[in-house]
Amino acid sequence: MIERVILAGGGTGGHLFPGIAVHEELKRREPELESLFVGTARGIETKVIPALGERLECLDVGPLKGRTRGQLVKNLLALPTAGYEAAKLLRNFRPSLVIGVGGYAAGPMVATAAALGIPTALLEQNASV
């Protein structure tokens, strides 16, 4: 039984809305499920998740591809802090499961959860079978 779940990622609707659909199905199956969404302050999640009445925490993490050398260095240097913040969220919320839905916040959150032995899952909407 899943008691608490973190859904990490967002940025765009293509990442966020499939994650919300998974969340809605989990809530249908487990009405007492406690949820926490983790994203970035720049993503669509800052508008959508509060409007749904769900809790959102943000990590300061950015893209690693397609950036100038300076932006890449800045975003790489931000990763340890994002991992530390992810660990704090995981310790405080104590999820049964962490689901990465794609987007910048998913990486540090899922990697940190896996390192701490918390079950993780990845949602990849673009995979072909």
N, C-alpha and C positions, 0 to 999 in steps of 0.2 A: 504494500500500500504506500502510495506517495502522499506524504503529509505536507511537505513544503517543496516548492519548485522555484528555481530561478530560470528565467528566459533571458538570455543575453544576446544582444545585437540590435540591429535596426539600421538606422541611417536612412534607408529608403523603404517605401511601401513593399517592395518586392521581398525584402527580408522580414519586415515587421509583421505584415498581415498574415502570412502563413504561420508565424509564431503565435499570433493571437488566435488563429483557428485551432492550433494544437492546444493552447491554453483553455479555450472554451470547451473543447472535448474533455480535457482532463477535469475541469470543473464540473462538467455534466456527470462524469463518472465518480468523482470525489467532491461532493458539494462543500466539504469542510476544508478543502485544499487552500493553503496559504501560498500566495504568489508574490514574487518580486521580479520586476523587469529591470534589466541593467542595460543602459545604452550610453550615448554620448549627448552632451548638451547641444550639439549641432544637428542632431537627427530629427526625423519626423516623430519619433517616439515622445519627444517632449510635449507635443500637442495631443497626440492620440491616446497615450496611456493614461494621463490624468483625466481626460474626458471619459474614459471607460471606468473611472473610479479605482484604478489599480495603482499600486505603488511603483515609483520609478526612482532608481539611483543612477547617477552618471559617473562614468570613468573618463578621465582626460587622456584620450588615446586618439591617434590619427593615422592616416594612410601611410604605407611604406612604399607603394608603387606609384610611379608617375609623378614624382615630386622633384624639386630641385635638390641638389646635394645638401644645402643648408636645412631645408624642410625635412629631408630624410634623417639627418643627424638629430634634429630637434625631436622628431617623432620616435626615433630609436631610444633616445635618452629618456623619454617619457614612459617607456615600457616598464622599467622596474617599479616606478611609482604606481602605475596602473595595476601591476601585479600585487603590490602591497595593499592597495585599496580593495582589490578583488578579495584578497585573503581576509581583510577586515570584514567585508560584507559576508563572506562565507562563514566566518566564525560567529558573527552576530546572528545571522539568519538561520544557520544550520539546515541547509536544504537536504532533502532526500535525493534530489536529482537536479543537475544543471543541464539545460538545453541551449546549445548555441544555434542561433537562427541566421547567422551571417551578419557582417558588419564589423566595424572596428572593435567594439567592446566585447564581441564574442571570443576573440583570441585570448586575451589575458584572463577572462573569467573562466573559460573552459580549461585552459592550460593549468591555471592555479587550482581549480577544483580537482582535476585529474591528479595533480601532484599531491594533493591532500587526501587522496583516496575516496573522493566523493564521486558517485556514479555520474557519468556524463553521456550526452547524446548530441548528435549533430543533425540538424534539419537542412537538407540540401534540396531545394525546390527545382534546381536546374539539372539534376542528375538524369541521365537517360539509362534505361535498362536494356 
